[in-house]
């Protein structure tokens, strides 16, 4: 059953009600309380509606994509107990819904005006010809330059519906939250995600669970836009395309907060409405900008983008080191003990750090050797300081070495 209370109040206050803060971090009673509250957060499918302010004259919808949206992660929400969600979240105080605050929307769009390349791409997508961007930036984002009546007002972006997400059902089993099967009939607003930082690549991960807005949740971006420098309809198109380019919220560099069109945004009767104070305000038919109108760096940016895209698809080649073929007289990794002396081959040296291949059968990974003063192709004696993995699982590797 969907939780029908205030989500923000649940997450910020009720979440810690009844928790024994003096108990051990692994206390089962605390885990059960956290899991009960997590279950409520992960089964929300009914969204209360936040009405538009009367002065809102432009709005449009964009929806989240995989992996979802994070906002307000800088807020404190952690006691150090197991089972809790570690990161904070930004909720509307009255409705309890997760929101992208108006100040965040304004800051995101202003940052686009500070990046000429992003701004030009957004203008291409919005079919807007050249205007005085410095004047537009001043009048749209710097309210002290013009009267408040002429300034654009950026309102909170709020979730209005869940498009169509086939959600996995969160189940508490043995005091642990897991996902069981696929639920085709329920759509959830919030979900679980995890980070797993660890000091060593092969052992001791530390899973950190946190709350996120699920993919395919539709957010409505609301504004009061004036017709200064650029008409309000053209500003709407520009702001929409800019938000689709840069995303919103935290961790956008790893995929969170990416936004796409919901339905057909060009159909204003379904997905948007304009109530302009000046009834004669119309979308101007600006001619498309030719590439010759752009500064030279525009083409350079496109070339760089294509190059980076190809590199990403083909994977980086800078670390493609060809290891030497294993020899029959090399000792096996299982026979090596900590403190033993072994032979290594230097494949790469950068700023005193070397990449070393160990002449050990079964050793798959190259290791880093700090403070190395030799040359590439040197064969050196090394001392084994650490091993990891399991003999039973045939996963033993030497993980740390020093020079002898």
N, C-alpha and C positions, 0 to 999 in steps of 0.2 A: 504494500500500500504506500502511496506517495505521501511523504511528509508535507503537512499543510501549514506548518507554523512559519515563523520568521527565520529564514535560513541564516541570515547574518547573526541574529541573536543566539541561535543554536551553536554556531561555530565559534563566536567570540566569548560567550558567557556560559550557556548551559553545557558546553562541551567539557568543561572542567569541574562541573558541579558533582560533588561526591567523590572526587579523586583524593586519594590519600597521598599527600605530597611528602610525607615522612617515610613512606614505604620504599622498599627496594625498587630499582628501575624496572625489574622484571616481574613485579607483583601481578598475579593473575587477576585479582579483583580490579585493578586499574585497567588492565588489558581488556577485560570484558566491558567495562564502561565505555572505553574508547571505541571498541568494535560496535557496540550498540549505537553510539552516536554516528560513527562512520556509515553504518547501514542506513540511517535516516538521510544522511547527506547524499548517498549514492543512489537513492531511489526516488528522487524528486522529479516528477514529470508534469506537475501542474504549476503554471506560472501566473502569479498575480499580475495584473496589468498596471503599469504606471502611466497615468494620463499625460498627454502632451500639454505643456503650458500654452496659454492662449496666444502668447506672442511668438510661438514657434511657427515659422512660415515655410520651412523646408525640412524635409526628412527623407531618408532612404534607408534601405535594408542591405546589410551584408551578413554573410554567415561564416562561421568558423570552419576550419578544415583540420584534418589530422595533423598533429596530435592534440590540438585544442588551444585553449587560451589561459594565460596566467596574468593576473593583475593584483597588485597589492602584496607581492611576495616579501616586501621589505618590512611589513608589520610583524611584530613579535608574536609567535604562536608555538611555544615549545617549553616543556617542563623537563625534558630529558628522560621521560618515561617511554617504555616500549609500547607500541600500538598506536601512538598518537600521530596526527598529521603535522608535519614539521614546519611548513611555511605558512605565512599569513595570507589573507585574501581580502579584496576590497568589495564590500557589500554596501548597497544603499541602506541608510539607517532606517527609513520608514518601511519600505516594502521587503527588505531583506534580500533582494535580488543582487547577484553579482553585476557590477556595472563597470564601464570604462568612463571615468569621470570627465567632465567637460574640460577641465584644465589639462588633462592628459591628451584629449583629442586636439585641443588647441596647440599644445606643445609639439605633438607629432606633425601636424600640418605646417607649423612654423619651421620645423627642422627641414621639411621638404623644400621650403623657400630658400633655405641656406645652402642647398645642394643643387647647383645649376643643372647637372645632368639628370637628376631625378625629376626636377621641375619640368624639364623639356619633354621627358618621356610621358609624364602625366598630362602635359598639354597636348601631345600627339594623340593620346588615347581619348582625351576629352574633346578633341577637334577644336582647339582654341588657338587663335592667331596671336601674334606678338602683342603684348601690352607692357605697360611700365610696371615691372615686377617690384621694384623698390617702393613705388608709391602704393601698389596693392598691398604689399607686406606691411607697410606703415599703417594703412587705414584698416586692415583686417586684424592685425595682431598687436598693434601698439595703441591702446585705447587713449593714451594721453595726447596723441597727435590730433585726434578729431573728437567731436562730441559723441557721447555714448549712443545717441540715436542713430548715428551713421556707422557705428562700429558693428562688426559681426559678433554675435553672441554664440558661444559653443556650449551646448547643453550635454548632460550625461547621455552616453549611449547605453541603452537598456535592452535586455533580452525580451523578445516578444513571443517567440515560438521555438519549437524544436522541429527542424525540417523533417528528417527521416533517418534516425540512427538505430541500427540494429544492435542493441546494447547487450553485452555479456552481463549475466545476473550476478551481483555480488552476494556471496554466501559466507556466513560465519561458521566455520567448521573447526572444532578443537581449539576454540579461542583465536583462530587466525582467519583473516579476511581473504577469501579467494574468489575467483570467478568461475562460474559453473554453467557451461552451455551457452547458447545464444538465444536471446529473447526477442522474438520478432514482433511482439505486440506492445512493448513498452519503450518509451523514449525518455532518456534521463538527461537532466540539465548538468549535473556535476558528476565527476568521476575521479578515479584514483590513478596516480602516476607515481613513478619511482625514479630516484637517482641512486647510483651505486658507486660512490667514490671509494677508492681503495689505494693504499700506498704501494701495493705490489700487484703486478699484472695478473698473477696466477693465484692469489690467495687473499683472504680477509676482506671481502667487500663489505661495505657498510650501507645497507639499503635505507634510504630516506624517503618515506612516503609523503605525498603532498596532494592537495586538492587542485583540480583544474576544471574549467568549463569544457564540456565534451565537444567533439566535432559536430558540425551541422546544427549548431544553435544559432538562431537568427537574431542579430542585434540591430536595433533601429538607432541610427545616428540623427540627432536633432539639432537644428540651428535656427537662429534668427539672422538672416542674411540681408544686407542692404544692397542697393544697386550702385554703389560707388566704384569707379574704375572699371569693374566688371559686373555684368548683370548677375542677379541672384541665381537664375537657372544655370548660367555658365559656371558660377562658383560651385554650385552643387556638383556638376559633372567633374570639375577639377578636384574637389575635395574627395569625391568618391574614388576617382582613379588614384589619387595620392595615397589614400588609406589602403587600397589594394596593393600598392607597390611596397609600402614600408611596414605594413602590419601594425599591431597594437599590443601593448602589454609587455611582459617580461620574456626573456629568452627567445626573442624573434630570430636571433642568429642561429638557433638550432631547430627552427621550424614552428615554434609556438606563435600564436597570435596572427597567423596568416588569414586573410579575409578574401572572400570571393563574392560575386554577385549572387543574390538570391532571386530566383525566378527571372523574369524579364524586366529589368529596371527601366527599360525605355517605355514601358506601359505605365504611365503616370496614374491611370485610374485604378490600378491594382497595387502598385508598389511605391507610390510617392504622390505628394500633393503640394501645390504652391498656392499660397494665399498672400499675394503681394499687395502692399499698401498702394503701390502705383499700378493700377489695373492695366496700364498700357505696356508694362514690362513684358517683353517677349524674348525668346531665345534668338540671338542674332545669328544669321547664317554666315559665319566667318569662313573664308576660303581656307582650305587645307594648306598647312605650311609646307613649302618645298624644302628639300634637304639643303639647297643652296642658301636658304635663309638662316640656317644654323651656323654658329661659329665652328671653326675647324675642329675644336676639341670634341664636338658632338660625334663626328665620325670616328675619332680616335677612341672615344668611350665605347662605341659599338664594336670596334675591332677588338678592344681589350676584353669586352664582355664575351665575345665569341671565343677568344683564345682561352679565357678562364673556364668557359663552359666545356670546351673540348678537353682541357686538362682534367677537369672534374670527372668527365665520363670515362677517360682512359686511366684514371688514377695517377697519382704523382710518380715520377720516375726517378727522383733524386735519391731515393733509398733503395733502388734496385741493385743490391750487391750480390754478385754471383759467388756463392760459397764454394770452397774447394771440396772435391769429392771425397767421401769417407774412405779411409784405407783400412785394410784388414788388421794391421798391426796397432791401430788406435785402441786404447782401453775403452770399455763400455761405461756409460754414465752411471750404471748401477754399482759398478765396482769402485767408483771414486768416493772417498770419504772427505769430510771437512778437514782442512789442514794439508791435504795432499798437494803436491806440486804437479802441474800440468803444463802443456804447451799451447800457446795461442798464436793466432795469425792476425796481424793488423790490416784491416780492410780500408779503414777511413780514419783520418785525423782532422778534427776541427776544434780550434781554440783550446787545445790541450786535452780534449776528450776524444777517445778512440773507440771505434767499433771493432770488436774482437770476435773472431771465430775460434772456438775451442776445438782442438784436435781430439775430440771425444765422440765415440759412436753413440748415436741416440740423442745428442745435444742439438736441438732444433733451432734455438734462438741465438742470435748474436748478442753479446753483452757489451755494456758501456764500461769503459775504463777511464776514470778521471785522473787528471794530472799527468798524462802520458807525454813524454818528451822525445819519443822516437819518430820513426817514419813509417809510411805505408809500406806493406810487404815485409815488415820486420817479424821475425819469429821470436817470441819471448817466453820466459818462464813465469807462471802465475801460481798463486796459492788460492785454493777453494775456501771461501769464507761462509757460503750459505748454499743450501739445496732446498728444493721445494717439490711438491707433488707426492705421488704414492707409487710404491713398487707394485702393489696389488693392481692398480689401474694402469700400470705401465706409463706413468706420466711424470717420472722423476726428471728434473732439470737442474742444472747448476744455475743459481740465480745471482750470485755475488762473487767477485774475484778481486784480488789485489796483486800488485807486482811482488815478486819474491825479493 
